[in-house]
Every structure is written in structure tokens, then in C-alpha cells.
Amino acid sequence: MPSTLGSAYTMQSLDHFDPASLGATLADVEQDSPELADAKQKREFNKLQKRLRREVGNAIIDYQMINEGDRVMVCLSGGKL
């Protein structure tokens, strides 16, 4: 049974992804202010995370990787600092 979420999403190809399209480089921003550079870097990282989550979600829907009744195992790691 297809997911009802599939109709709300469209898949975008990452083949044409250009990192320069994310805006000014960190070096450009650092010239103005280190605080702005840090904020810019965090914002760009958050935008990348959001895009990756969206693209993975779209792929799961488009390729029917998870169907109704499937069991999904989720693993989390605290990582190392």
C-alpha cells in the first residue's frame, strides 16, 4: 500500500548540486566579523541537514523503501567529543 505522504513530495536530483550555491564562502564572511562567520557556518550546516533529511525522506517514499507493516530499527549513538 503506497504512502499517502508520497503525493506531497517531489524528488530533486543531487546530480547538479553545486556547493557554491549555498552562498558566500566562510572566508568572505570572516573578513566582516568572526561572530557572523560562526553564525553563517551554523546556518549553512542546518540548511544542509534539512535538505539531506528531506531528500532521504523523498527517496524512502519514491522507492517504497518502507511500507505499511514494516518494522524499522532505529539506532542512536552518543558519539565522542
N, C-alpha and C positions, 0 to 999 in steps of 0.2 A: 504494500500500500504506500503510494508516494506521500511525502511530507507536504502538509499544507503550507509550510514556510517557503517552499521552493518557488512559489509564484511571486513572492515579494523580492526575490533576489535575482541579480544578473551577474554573470561571471565576467571579470575583466582579465585579459591576458597580462601576465607579467613579462612576456617576451620583449615588450617595448619599454620596460621600466628604466628610467633614467634618474640616478640618484641626484643629479644636478637640479632636477625639477622640484626638489624639496626646499629650495630657497637658497639664500646666501650661505656661503661656507662659514664654518666656525671661525676661521681666521679673520674673515671680514667683520664679524660681529665683535671679536675680541679687541679690535682696534678701538671701538667705541667704549666698551665697558666690560670688565670681567663678569660682573653680575648679570649683564644682559646676555653674555655668551653662555653662561651656565643655564639661564632660563631658556634660551633658544635651543640649547642642546637637549634639555629635558622635554621641551615641547615637541621637537622633531622626533625624539625617541618614542614619545607617547603616540604621535601620529603614525609612526611605523608599526608599533604594536597593534594599534587599532586596525590598520589596513591588513596586517597579516592575519589577525583573528577573523576579519570579515572574509578574506579570501579563502581561508581554511574552511570556514562555515559554508561558503558558497560551494566549494569543491565537495564537501560532505553531502550537500543536498543534490548537486548536479549529478554526481556519480553514484548516488544512493549508497554511500558507504555505511550508513547507519539506518536501519529500517525499524519499523514498529515491532516491538517484542525482542529486539536485540538487547543483549547485555553488554554494558560498556564498563570497562575497568578504568578508573582514574587513579594515577599515581602522582604523588607530590613529593618533592624533596625540599628540604630546608636550605640546601646549598651550603656553600662555605664562604665565609667572609675573610 
